[in-house]
């Protein structure tokens, strides 16, 4: 789902920062020129610190963003990624440095004001409030669920009522929750190769 959503934004002219802590889950991103792919935690940290600078630059344009491409920040395994960023910051944080990792702070800022700068965050998973501020977690306007238990549904979509009956999630059926409303939808299923071809060779008749 993370790959499918990011690819659709890219197809519409967006750029993307794909954070892939397992290093191999989103190798397709390395073949797309409008994507920055980062796998090791040091690279992810540095990319998010740069995101804070880019976010400030965009906000300073005061809404004159017609020529600025939309930027998608796609975070795989978000909970584990944020925990690793917090541990990484602790390894070299100095006495006078802020306690919160600047990389995590950059993500929080993107969640708060990113839309005003055409910056959008997509998380795989929902980070715990001990890692990402609870208020920031509430800024995720859309939740998409495939396989889930009743307990998981109540964690991710408590305002949407009881969990609906699932229907073949392995076939691409997902539940989209927005403002407490639930819609079942069919996700676009593409392989890594499909995505790369679609984005880099749109005239390919097989794409």
Long-range contacts (C-beta under 8 A, 24 or more apart in sequence): 1-124, 1-144, 1-146, 1-174, 1-187, 2-26, 2-74, 2-76, 2-122, 2-124, 3-28, 3-190, 3-192, 3-195, 4-187, 4-188, 4-189, 4-190, 5-74, 5-122, 6-35, 6-72, 6-74, 6-122, 7-190, 7-195, 7-198, 7-199, 8-188, 9-70, 9-72, 9-120, 10-34, 10-35, 10-72, 10-199, 11-198, 11-199, 11-202, 12-70, 13-69, 13-70, 14-69, 14-70, 14-71, 14-72, 15-69, 15-70, 15-71, 15-72, 16-71, 16-72, 16-73, 16-74, 17-47, 17-51, 17-71, 17-72, 17-73, 17-74, 18-74, 18-76, 19-44, 19-47, 19-48, 19-73, 19-74, 19-75, 19-76, 19-81, 20-76, 21-76, 21-77, 21-80, 21-81, 21-84, 22-76, 22-77, 25-76, 25-77, 26-74, 26-76, 27-192, 28-192, 28-193, 28-195, 28-196, 31-196, 31-200, 32-195, 32-196, 32-199, 32-200, 33-200, 34-69, 34-199, 41-84, 41-85, 41-88, 42-88, 44-81, 44-85, 44-103, 45-85, 45-88, 45-89, 45-101, 45-103, 48-85, 48-102, 48-103, 48-104, 48-106, 48-107, 49-102, 49-103, 49-106, 51-106, 51-107, 51-110, 51-119, 52-102, 52-105, 52-106, 52-109, 54-119, 55-106, 55-109, 55-110, 55-113, 55-114, 55-117, 55-119, 58-117, 58-118, 58-119, 59-113, 59-116, 59-117, 61-117, 63-116, 65-117, 65-118, 68-118, 69-118, 70-118, 70-119, 70-120, 71-118, 71-119, 71-120, 72-120, 72-121, 72-122, 73-107, 73-110, 73-114, 73-119, 73-120, 73-121, 73-122, 74-122, 74-124, 75-107, 75-121, 75-122, 75-123, 75-124, 76-124, 77-124, 77-125, 78-123, 78-124, 78-125, 78-126, 78-127, 79-125, 79-126, 79-127, 79-128, 79-131, 82-107, 82-127, 82-131, 82-132, 83-131, 86-131, 104-131, 104-132, 107-132, 107-136, 108-132, 108-133, 108-136, 111-136, 111-139, 111-140, 112-136, 112-139, 126-155, 126-156, 141-178, 141-179, 142-176, 142-177, 142-178, 143-176, 143-177, 143-178, 144-174, 144-175, 144-176, 144-177, 145-174, 145-175, 145-177, 146-173, 146-174, 146-175, 148-175, 157-182
